[in-house]
Amino acid sequence: MNEHMSRIITFAFVIVSLASIIMIIMIPHWQVTSLQQDIERLQVLFSQQHIDKIQIDNLRDIAILEKSRLDAENAARAVISQGTGGFFIFLTALISFLNYIQTRRNVTLSEEKQITERFAKAVEMLGHTDIHIRLGAIYALERIANDSDKDYWQIMEILTAYVRVKSPYQYTANIRQNSEYEPFVELPIDVQTVLTVIGRRRNYGEGEVHSLDLSGSNLRGARLEEKANLNNVNFMRANLSDVYFKKVELKGVNFYQSNLEKANLEQANLSNAELGSTNLSKAILARANLMGAKLECADLSYSALEGADFSDTDFVAADILYTSFYNAKNLTLTQVKKAINWEKAYYDPNLLKQLGITDTNTTSENNS
């Protein structure tokens, strides 16, 4: 509560106190004025009469009226005192509430100031040459994102931008051919840490204005724990070959033209994911959820999709050369025939029969 408000409340308190004292003294007197007048009239009458029966009756009337006057005054004072006490209780509660509001405001301002200072320090540390200091900065930003809804999105943008700058990927049209000659370089520990932090973030839509942007990033060999949250992340034209994303949440992710060769996506949730023109050659997607996923023009050659769910999955022009669909769920004849090299993939006997293929048509020699 500021000084001006304190003065106003103090002044009001003094005025109300004085008014209450005046009311306690004067109002009972005003309320019994008529009784007082009756008493005075009887007293005058008594002074003019001789001692007789009428005089005795007047004395009794005076006593009764005097008692009534005193009772009325006391009752009025009690009512006023109770009302005044209730008002003071209310005023005290109001002052306490206003003090509480001001205290909370001061605490909030103090916390925001501390968060701002922590934020600035963490961002400064993120550019340090010492890897240990950079890791500390990443974790500090994660804590701030958890503590401050206001700073959450800005921190996510800083961390994703850090990855894009620290580990960029040069996209080329022929992803598969180029990836075969790319030397394996271990993912920098700070980049892996950022990805881990992002995987622990809150759900998309709760504080996130847009999807997180990791497009054009080189995340080859990245690893995430089960149930990590990468929902709705933009990995467009990123290098995710050899990643270990088993049971990771990848719902609605944009993998368009990205490289996922030899990626382990077993039991991952890829529902409604954009996988158009993606290199998934030799990838493991066994028991993955691909409901509503778009695989148009994707390279699925030599990949393992055993037990995956293909409800409403789009295979238009996808290459499924030697792809394994054993025990696939909700895979239809129509879907398969929209792909290319469908006659050279592996299917369950029932689907083979529907496709008009009487032989397995692929051998271990072909697959080697």
Secondary structure, DSSP 8 states (H G I E B T S, - for coil): --HHHHHHHHHHHHHHHHHHHHHHHHHHHHHTHHHHHHHHHHHHHHHHS-SSHHHHHHHHHHHHHHHHHHHHHHHHHHHHHHHHHHHHHHHHHHHHHHHHHHHHHHHHHHHHHHHHHHHHHHHHHHT-S-HHHHHHHHHHHHHHHHH-HHHHHHHHHHHHHHHHHHSB----S-HHHHHTT-------HHHHHHHHHHHTS--TTSS-SS--B-TTBB-TT-B--TT-B-TT-B-TT-B-TT-B-TT-B-TT-B-TT-B-TT-B-TT-B-TT-B-TT-B-TT-B-TT-B-TT-B-TT-B-TT-B-TT-B-TT-B-TT-B-TT-B-TT-BS--HHHHHTSBSGGGSB--HHHHHHHT--S----HHHH-
